[in-house]
Amino acid sequence: MLGRVFRSRGRRERRSAACLTRRKSEGALGECVERGQRREAAAEGRAAGRGTGSHALRQARRFVVVGVLAALLDYGSYRLLLLADVPIDPAKAVGFILGTTLSYLLNRSWTFGAAGRAHVVGRFLALYATTLVINVAVNAVLVRLLDGVTGRITIAWLVAQGVASALNFLGMRYLVFPARPAPEEAPHD
Protein backbone atom coordinates (compact mmCIF):
# COMPACT_ATOMS: atom_id res chain seq x y z
CA MET A 1 0.00 0.00 0.00
CA LEU A 2 2.68 2.49 1.05
CA GLY A 3 4.79 1.62 -1.97
CA ARG A 4 1.82 2.33 -4.25
CA VAL A 5 1.33 5.75 -2.63
CA PHE A 6 4.98 6.66 -3.16
CA ARG A 7 4.93 5.32 -6.76
CA SER A 8 1.75 7.30 -7.48
CA ARG A 9 3.22 10.44 -5.97
CA GLY A 10 6.44 9.91 -7.95
CA ARG A 11 4.49 9.65 -11.24
CA ARG A 12 2.54 12.79 -10.40
CA GLU A 13 5.71 14.68 -9.52
CA ARG A 14 7.40 13.53 -12.75
CA ARG A 15 4.36 14.62 -14.82
CA SER A 16 4.26 17.99 -13.03
CA ALA A 17 7.98 18.52 -13.51
CA ALA A 18 7.77 17.49 -17.19
CA CYS A 19 4.85 19.85 -17.79
CA LEU A 20 6.60 22.73 -16.02
CA THR A 21 9.81 22.11 -17.96
CA ARG A 22 7.91 21.89 -21.26
CA ARG A 23 5.91 25.07 -20.56
CA LYS A 24 8.97 26.94 -19.37
CA SER A 25 10.77 26.19 -22.63
CA GLU A 26 7.67 27.36 -24.52
CA GLY A 27 7.46 30.55 -22.45
CA ALA A 28 4.00 29.59 -21.17
CA LEU A 29 4.76 28.46 -17.65
CA GLY A 30 1.40 29.63 -16.33
CA GLU A 31 -0.48 27.42 -18.79
CA CYS A 32 0.52 24.10 -17.27
CA VAL A 33 -3.00 22.74 -17.01
CA GLU A 34 -2.89 19.30 -18.61
CA ARG A 35 -4.68 16.81 -16.40
CA GLY A 36 -4.91 19.41 -13.61
CA GLN A 37 -1.15 19.44 -13.13
CA ARG A 38 -0.96 23.11 -12.13
CA ARG A 39 -3.49 22.51 -9.34
CA GLU A 40 -1.59 19.39 -8.27
CA ALA A 41 1.73 21.24 -8.29
CA ALA A 42 0.27 24.03 -6.14
CA ALA A 43 -1.31 21.53 -3.74
CA GLU A 44 1.97 19.62 -3.50
CA GLY A 45 3.81 22.87 -2.83
CA ARG A 46 1.39 23.83 -0.06
CA ALA A 47 1.59 20.30 1.39
CA ALA A 48 5.37 20.62 1.45
CA GLY A 49 4.99 23.87 3.38
CA ARG A 50 5.91 26.14 0.49
CA GLY A 51 2.44 27.37 -0.48
CA THR A 52 1.76 29.81 -3.24
CA GLY A 53 2.93 33.36 -2.75
CA SER A 54 -0.55 34.87 -2.91
CA HIS A 55 -1.99 32.16 -0.65
CA ALA A 56 0.66 32.73 2.02
CA LEU A 57 0.23 36.49 1.71
CA ARG A 58 -3.55 36.22 2.11
CA GLN A 59 -3.04 34.04 5.18
CA ALA A 60 -0.55 36.53 6.61
CA ARG A 61 -2.96 39.45 6.08
CA ARG A 62 -5.82 37.58 7.71
CA PHE A 63 -3.55 36.50 10.54
CA VAL A 64 -2.69 40.18 11.16
CA VAL A 65 -6.38 41.19 11.24
CA VAL A 66 -7.19 38.38 13.66
CA GLY A 67 -4.08 39.23 15.64
CA VAL A 68 -5.11 42.85 16.02
CA LEU A 69 -8.53 41.82 17.31
CA ALA A 70 -7.04 39.25 19.68
CA ALA A 71 -4.40 41.76 20.81
CA LEU A 72 -7.07 44.34 21.62
CA LEU A 73 -8.88 41.76 23.75
CA ASP A 74 -5.60 40.63 25.33
CA TYR A 75 -4.33 44.14 26.10
CA GLY A 76 -7.71 45.49 27.18
CA SER A 77 -8.33 42.67 29.63
CA TYR A 78 -4.70 42.89 30.86
CA ARG A 79 -5.05 46.58 31.63
CA LEU A 80 -8.46 46.09 33.27
CA LEU A 81 -7.05 43.36 35.50
CA LEU A 82 -4.13 45.61 36.45
CA LEU A 83 -6.64 48.31 37.40
CA ALA A 84 -8.34 45.72 39.61
CA ASP A 85 -4.98 45.18 41.39
CA VAL A 86 -4.33 41.75 39.89
CA PRO A 87 -0.54 41.13 39.84
CA ILE A 88 1.23 41.65 36.49
CA ASP A 89 2.07 38.03 35.62
CA PRO A 90 -1.41 36.54 36.26
CA ALA A 91 -3.04 39.53 34.52
CA LYS A 92 -0.78 39.00 31.53
CA ALA A 93 -1.57 35.29 31.43
CA VAL A 94 -5.35 35.86 31.58
CA GLY A 95 -5.19 38.47 28.83
CA PHE A 96 -3.11 36.12 26.69
CA ILE A 97 -5.55 33.25 27.21
CA LEU A 98 -8.55 35.40 26.22
CA GLY A 99 -6.77 36.65 23.12
CA THR A 100 -5.66 33.11 22.33
CA THR A 101 -9.21 31.79 22.44
CA LEU A 102 -10.39 34.43 20.00
CA SER A 103 -7.34 33.83 17.83
CA TYR A 104 -7.97 30.08 17.64
CA LEU A 105 -11.60 30.45 16.67
CA LEU A 106 -11.00 33.07 13.96
CA ASN A 107 -7.75 31.64 12.59
CA ARG A 108 -9.15 28.13 12.38
CA SER A 109 -12.20 29.14 10.41
CA TRP A 110 -11.11 32.24 8.47
CA THR A 111 -7.32 32.52 8.17
CA PHE A 112 -6.42 28.89 7.55
CA GLY A 113 -9.83 27.54 6.46
CA ALA A 114 -9.63 24.54 8.77
CA ALA A 115 -13.06 24.78 10.40
CA GLY A 116 -13.71 21.06 10.04
CA ARG A 117 -10.42 19.99 11.60
CA ALA A 118 -11.27 19.70 15.30
CA HIS A 119 -8.31 17.32 15.85
CA VAL A 120 -5.90 20.26 15.68
CA VAL A 121 -6.96 21.59 19.09
CA GLY A 122 -4.20 19.64 20.83
CA ARG A 123 -1.52 21.03 18.54
CA PHE A 124 -2.93 24.53 18.92
CA LEU A 125 -2.94 24.24 22.72
CA ALA A 126 0.64 22.92 22.73
CA LEU A 127 1.77 25.81 20.52
CA TYR A 128 0.00 28.43 22.58
CA ALA A 129 1.11 26.92 25.89
CA THR A 130 4.68 27.30 24.65
CA THR A 131 4.17 30.84 23.42
CA LEU A 132 2.27 31.72 26.62
CA VAL A 133 5.37 30.89 28.64
CA ILE A 134 7.56 32.84 26.22
CA ASN A 135 5.13 35.78 26.17
CA VAL A 136 4.84 36.05 29.95
CA ALA A 137 8.61 35.60 30.40
CA VAL A 138 9.51 38.30 27.85
CA ASN A 139 6.93 40.63 29.41
CA ALA A 140 8.20 39.98 32.95
CA VAL A 141 11.85 40.53 32.00
CA LEU A 142 11.09 43.76 30.15
CA VAL A 143 8.84 45.15 32.89
CA ARG A 144 11.71 44.67 35.33
CA LEU A 145 14.40 45.95 32.93
CA LEU A 146 12.38 49.05 32.08
CA ASP A 147 11.75 49.95 35.72
CA GLY A 148 11.33 53.72 35.90
CA VAL A 149 10.65 54.10 32.15
CA THR A 150 7.36 55.78 31.28
CA GLY A 151 5.10 53.37 29.41
CA ARG A 152 7.07 50.29 30.46
CA ILE A 153 3.92 48.15 30.77
CA THR A 154 2.87 48.98 27.22
CA ILE A 155 6.40 48.63 25.79
CA ALA A 156 6.89 45.26 27.47
CA TRP A 157 3.46 44.09 26.29
CA LEU A 158 4.15 45.14 22.69
CA VAL A 159 7.52 43.37 22.53
CA ALA A 160 6.17 40.21 24.18
CA GLN A 161 3.18 40.26 21.84
CA GLY A 162 5.40 40.68 18.79
CA VAL A 163 7.61 37.73 19.73
CA ALA A 164 4.61 35.51 20.49
CA SER A 165 2.76 36.57 17.32
CA ALA A 166 5.68 35.72 15.05
CA LEU A 167 6.08 32.31 16.70
CA ASN A 168 2.32 31.71 16.57
CA PHE A 169 2.03 32.46 12.86
CA LEU A 170 4.85 30.09 11.99
CA GLY A 171 3.50 27.41 14.31
CA MET A 172 -0.06 27.73 13.04
CA ARG A 173 0.94 27.76 9.37
CA TYR A 174 3.32 24.80 9.53
CA LEU A 175 2.27 22.75 12.58
CA VAL A 176 -1.34 23.41 13.56
CA PHE A 177 -3.06 24.16 10.24
CA PRO A 178 -0.65 22.91 7.57
CA ALA A 179 -2.00 22.78 4.04
CA ARG A 180 -3.74 19.54 3.32
CA PRO A 181 -1.94 17.27 0.89
CA ALA A 182 -3.58 16.76 -2.49
CA PRO A 183 -5.78 13.67 -2.63
CA GLU A 184 -3.89 10.69 -3.97
CA GLU A 185 -4.91 9.86 -7.48
CA ALA A 186 -5.61 6.31 -8.58
CA PRO A 187 -2.76 4.60 -10.44
CA HIS A 188 -3.11 4.88 -14.21
CA ASP A 189 -1.50 1.51 -14.97
C-alpha positions as CSV (number, residue, x, y, z in Angstrom):
1,M,0.0,0.0,0.0
2,L,2.7,2.5,1.1
3,G,4.8,1.6,-2.0
4,R,1.8,2.3,-4.3
5,V,1.3,5.7,-2.6
6,F,5.0,6.7,-3.2
7,R,4.9,5.3,-6.8
8,S,1.7,7.3,-7.5
9,R,3.2,10.4,-6.0
10,G,6.4,9.9,-8.0
11,R,4.5,9.7,-11.2
12,R,2.5,12.8,-10.4
13,E,5.7,14.7,-9.5
14,R,7.4,13.5,-12.8
15,R,4.4,14.6,-14.8
16,S,4.3,18.0,-13.0
17,A,8.0,18.5,-13.5
18,A,7.8,17.5,-17.2
19,C,4.9,19.8,-17.8
20,L,6.6,22.7,-16.0
21,T,9.8,22.1,-18.0
22,R,7.9,21.9,-21.3
23,R,5.9,25.1,-20.6
24,K,9.0,26.9,-19.4
25,S,10.8,26.2,-22.6
26,E,7.7,27.4,-24.5
27,G,7.5,30.5,-22.4
28,A,4.0,29.6,-21.2
29,L,4.8,28.5,-17.6
30,G,1.4,29.6,-16.3
31,E,-0.5,27.4,-18.8
32,C,0.5,24.1,-17.3
33,V,-3.0,22.7,-17.0
34,E,-2.9,19.3,-18.6
35,R,-4.7,16.8,-16.4
36,G,-4.9,19.4,-13.6
37,Q,-1.1,19.4,-13.1
38,R,-1.0,23.1,-12.1
39,R,-3.5,22.5,-9.3
40,E,-1.6,19.4,-8.3
41,A,1.7,21.2,-8.3
42,A,0.3,24.0,-6.1
43,A,-1.3,21.5,-3.7
44,E,2.0,19.6,-3.5
45,G,3.8,22.9,-2.8
46,R,1.4,23.8,-0.1
47,A,1.6,20.3,1.4
48,A,5.4,20.6,1.5
49,G,5.0,23.9,3.4
50,R,5.9,26.1,0.5
51,G,2.4,27.4,-0.5
52,T,1.8,29.8,-3.2
53,G,2.9,33.4,-2.8
54,S,-0.6,34.9,-2.9
55,H,-2.0,32.2,-0.6
56,A,0.7,32.7,2.0
57,L,0.2,36.5,1.7
58,R,-3.5,36.2,2.1
59,Q,-3.0,34.0,5.2
60,A,-0.5,36.5,6.6
61,R,-3.0,39.5,6.1
62,R,-5.8,37.6,7.7
63,F,-3.5,36.5,10.5
64,V,-2.7,40.2,11.2
65,V,-6.4,41.2,11.2
66,V,-7.2,38.4,13.7
67,G,-4.1,39.2,15.6
68,V,-5.1,42.9,16.0
69,L,-8.5,41.8,17.3
70,A,-7.0,39.2,19.7
71,A,-4.4,41.8,20.8
72,L,-7.1,44.3,21.6
73,L,-8.9,41.8,23.7
74,D,-5.6,40.6,25.3
75,Y,-4.3,44.1,26.1
76,G,-7.7,45.5,27.2
77,S,-8.3,42.7,29.6
78,Y,-4.7,42.9,30.9
79,R,-5.1,46.6,31.6
80,L,-8.5,46.1,33.3
81,L,-7.1,43.4,35.5
82,L,-4.1,45.6,36.4
83,L,-6.6,48.3,37.4
84,A,-8.3,45.7,39.6
85,D,-5.0,45.2,41.4
86,V,-4.3,41.7,39.9
87,P,-0.5,41.1,39.8
88,I,1.2,41.7,36.5
89,D,2.1,38.0,35.6
90,P,-1.4,36.5,36.3
91,A,-3.0,39.5,34.5
92,K,-0.8,39.0,31.5
93,A,-1.6,35.3,31.4
94,V,-5.3,35.9,31.6
95,G,-5.2,38.5,28.8
96,F,-3.1,36.1,26.7
97,I,-5.6,33.2,27.2
98,L,-8.6,35.4,26.2
99,G,-6.8,36.7,23.1
100,T,-5.7,33.1,22.3
101,T,-9.2,31.8,22.4
102,L,-10.4,34.4,20.0
103,S,-7.3,33.8,17.8
104,Y,-8.0,30.1,17.6
105,L,-11.6,30.4,16.7
106,L,-11.0,33.1,14.0
107,N,-7.7,31.6,12.6
108,R,-9.2,28.1,12.4
109,S,-12.2,29.1,10.4
110,W,-11.1,32.2,8.5
111,T,-7.3,32.5,8.2
112,F,-6.4,28.9,7.6
113,G,-9.8,27.5,6.5
114,A,-9.6,24.5,8.8
115,A,-13.1,24.8,10.4
116,G,-13.7,21.1,10.0
117,R,-10.4,20.0,11.6
118,A,-11.3,19.7,15.3
119,H,-8.3,17.3,15.8
120,V,-5.9,20.3,15.7
121,V,-7.0,21.6,19.1
122,G,-4.2,19.6,20.8
123,R,-1.5,21.0,18.5
124,F,-2.9,24.5,18.9
125,L,-2.9,24.2,22.7
126,A,0.6,22.9,22.7
127,L,1.8,25.8,20.5
128,Y,0.0,28.4,22.6
129,A,1.1,26.9,25.9
130,T,4.7,27.3,24.6
131,T,4.2,30.8,23.4
132,L,2.3,31.7,26.6
133,V,5.4,30.9,28.6
134,I,7.6,32.8,26.2
135,N,5.1,35.8,26.2
136,V,4.8,36.1,30.0
137,A,8.6,35.6,30.4
138,V,9.5,38.3,27.8
139,N,6.9,40.6,29.4
140,A,8.2,40.0,32.9
141,V,11.8,40.5,32.0
142,L,11.1,43.8,30.1
143,V,8.8,45.1,32.9
144,R,11.7,44.7,35.3
145,L,14.4,46.0,32.9
146,L,12.4,49.0,32.1
147,D,11.7,49.9,35.7
148,G,11.3,53.7,35.9
149,V,10.6,54.1,32.2
150,T,7.4,55.8,31.3
151,G,5.1,53.4,29.4
152,R,7.1,50.3,30.5
153,I,3.9,48.1,30.8
154,T,2.9,49.0,27.2
155,I,6.4,48.6,25.8
156,A,6.9,45.3,27.5
157,W,3.5,44.1,26.3
158,L,4.2,45.1,22.7
159,V,7.5,43.4,22.5
160,A,6.2,40.2,24.2
161,Q,3.2,40.3,21.8
162,G,5.4,40.7,18.8
163,V,7.6,37.7,19.7
164,A,4.6,35.5,20.5
165,S,2.8,36.6,17.3
166,A,5.7,35.7,15.1
167,L,6.1,32.3,16.7
168,N,2.3,31.7,16.6
169,F,2.0,32.5,12.9
170,L,4.9,30.1,12.0
171,G,3.5,27.4,14.3
172,M,-0.1,27.7,13.0
173,R,0.9,27.8,9.4
174,Y,3.3,24.8,9.5
175,L,2.3,22.7,12.6
176,V,-1.3,23.4,13.6
177,F,-3.1,24.2,10.2
178,P,-0.7,22.9,7.6
179,A,-2.0,22.8,4.0
180,R,-3.7,19.5,3.3
181,P,-1.9,17.3,0.9
182,A,-3.6,16.8,-2.5
183,P,-5.8,13.7,-2.6
184,E,-3.9,10.7,-4.0
185,E,-4.9,9.9,-7.5
186,A,-5.6,6.3,-8.6
187,P,-2.8,4.6,-10.4
188,H,-3.1,4.9,-14.2
189,D,-1.5,1.5,-15.0
